[in-house]
Structure formats: C-alpha cells, structure tokens
Amino acid sequence: MIQGFLKFITLKNMLMVVPTFLIILYCCAVDVMMRYMLDGGNYRRILLDSLIVVDIYSKSKRSEIMSRIKNRKTDPEEKVAGLLRRLHIRYKRNVKSLSGQPDFVVSSAETVIFVHGCFWHNHPNCHRAKLPKTNRKFWKRKIEGNRKRDDRIARLLRKEGWHVMTVWQCALRNPERVLRRLRRMLVETPR
C-alpha cells in the first residue's frame, strides 16, 4: 500500500498540496524502506528506530504550554489536604524554609508529607511509572534525577528531625486507606 502511495505522490505535488507533516512522513517512509532493503529485512526494528516525533508548536508556544503545568495545589495535593482537614489536622503548605519545600508540614507531629505523582517520581511497581516510548534517554535521566533528589531531600529532613511521609498519586484511588495511614502517622503515633 505504501509503495502505491509513494508512486502516486511526487515530491513536487507534495510541496504544493500536502501539509508539512506529510512531507516528514514521506521522508520517514522512504528512509524506512531504504534501511529495510539494506538491513536484510528486519522491518520491525527499523520501523521502531525510524519513528520521528515532531513538535507541532514553536518553542515559545511549547514554553507557554509547559509553564501552565502546576507544581502546587495539584489534584492529588488537594485530595490529601481534604483528608487532613477531615482529621482536623493543622498544616502548612510548601514551606520554603525546609529542604525540598514539602507539600505539607504538620509541625505538631514533626512530619512532612510529599505527594508524589507516580510517573514523575518513578513509583516502583506502578503502571503509571512507565517511561514514554519516545526520547527514552531524556526521560530516564529526568526521572532518575527526580528520584535521587527525592532520596537526598528525605535524608536531609530526617537528619533535621522530621518524619517523612510520601503519599503516591495511585494510592489516592483509595482515599480511606490513605486516611487511615495519615491517622496512624499523625494522630495515633506519640511524638
């Protein structure tokens, strides 16, 4: 089918009629076919190697979109805040004077709470923590960096005398379970 498509469309016709992304698709298809012939038929590997991800936005537009991603008062954080209110626990949010700027600080229990997204903080054994299939090297380095920073910050806070608690995004699918864990950590455990 792709050979028929390539015979039908010439490069000249493409430049006049077809949008830019089809030109990229055409070049990618030619590249895949050429490498297929040269590599002795390992089509699946060649196809996976040849996938090209093109950003459809300019750098300034992409920057604007990315700047709208919240790092405070996210939905998971709001759920934890609601659970803390149900327990009548007083807390402060995003205390800048503490290492890592914890999402919640419960001074009465000498506890800091981090609410981690499973993807961004590489939650072990969670289906949400899978790396994207494109640009894997970048994502692996980014997520590993997040994980190392999380570990370093937790060590620093423990050294300063704080109890460190992490609530994972996927755990919030069962809020009653998280509520019991918060109650155990913040209400029932004497400090």
Secondary structure, DSSP 8 states (H G I E B T S, - for coil): -HHHHHHH--HHHHHHHS-HHHHHHHHHHHHHHHHHHHTTS-HHHHHHHH-----SS-HHHHHHHHHTS-SSS-HHHHHHHHHHHHTT---EES-TTSTT--SEEEGGGTEEEEEE-TTTTT-TT-GGG---SSSHHHHHHHHHHHHHHHHHHHHHHHHTT-EEEEEEGGGGGSHHHHHHHHHIIIIIS--
